[in-house]
Amino acid sequence: MYRGWIGAALLAGLGVAAAAGASAQERQDSPAQPSIIQDESSPLAPPQPGKPPRGQKAAPAFEHDPDLDAADQFAPSQINQPLPPAVAEPSGGPRTRAASHGGAEPQHAGPGRPPRAVPDIVACSGVFGRDSSQVKLAAAFHSKNVAFTQVDAGSGGTVMASVLFGKDPKRRLEVWWSKPATRSDTHLIVINGTSGWMAPGELRLGLTLADLERLNGKPFKLLGFNKDSVATLSNWDSGGLAAVAGGCKVGVSLRAASTASASALRAMPADREFKSNDDALRAVNPTVSEILVAY
């Protein structure tokens, strides 16, 4: 849960405090929503549409969609804009290709075998770059799959964020904005629940301590378990996950196995730091329950 990770020492290095950031943003003057309609000037007057053949109805004009907020309505000129670049795959590991709409193409395992599912990928570039916006997300994933809504900010609070595929737990993704009034400038990307998204560094939900050490190239540090049996990253200890391409930072929270004893968890409190290769920590078998990508 990011309520724990936000309180960890890593956020001091990130310069990100989600709850405090949201509050500070609310105090700022909300800038006007920038126009994304291109200025298409031409010396020639646009041709007037001819009358349709007898018995054929004219194409309907652009209509307001009552299911979308006013700010999320798209005029034809917006829909026809070029899509942003495809999301790049994090370096290392098996090579896959991300489709231009943000998904990934299935890979075929061989004759007679079904294609292997490939996860959606978050990279610190393209539609998930620092300069992204809800408009870019809607262009990449279709506006019907992007909703600006309240999400959990920890400690009982909420914040407004853009949620991708909110009705599909396997594809759900939260994108928080540094400028929520204009829904622009990526602040935080949150992968949680049962989402199948992969973060930079090949991070995904369900990874074990040993998996994380392999990706990081060495052991790392965690703060102990809170009342929800969740431990949070303290420091990647200068490992490979400390710096990922694109200038963002990644953090994780891990939940202890349901079989872990209360006494074992109490021996590793949240106000103390532990190495990921600590025998006591490994004994409670925690796995990644949340991933944060922060700018």
Beta strands, then each sheet from edge to edge (+ up, - down):
strand 1: 107-108
strand 2: 115-116
strand 3: 146-154
strand 4: 157-164
strand 5: 173-179
strand 6: 184-191
strand 7: 221-223
strand 8: 230-235
strand 9: 249-255
strand 10: 273-275
strand 11: 287-294
sheet 1: 1+ 2-
sheet 2: 3+ 4- 5+ 6- 11+ 9- 8+ 7- 10+
end
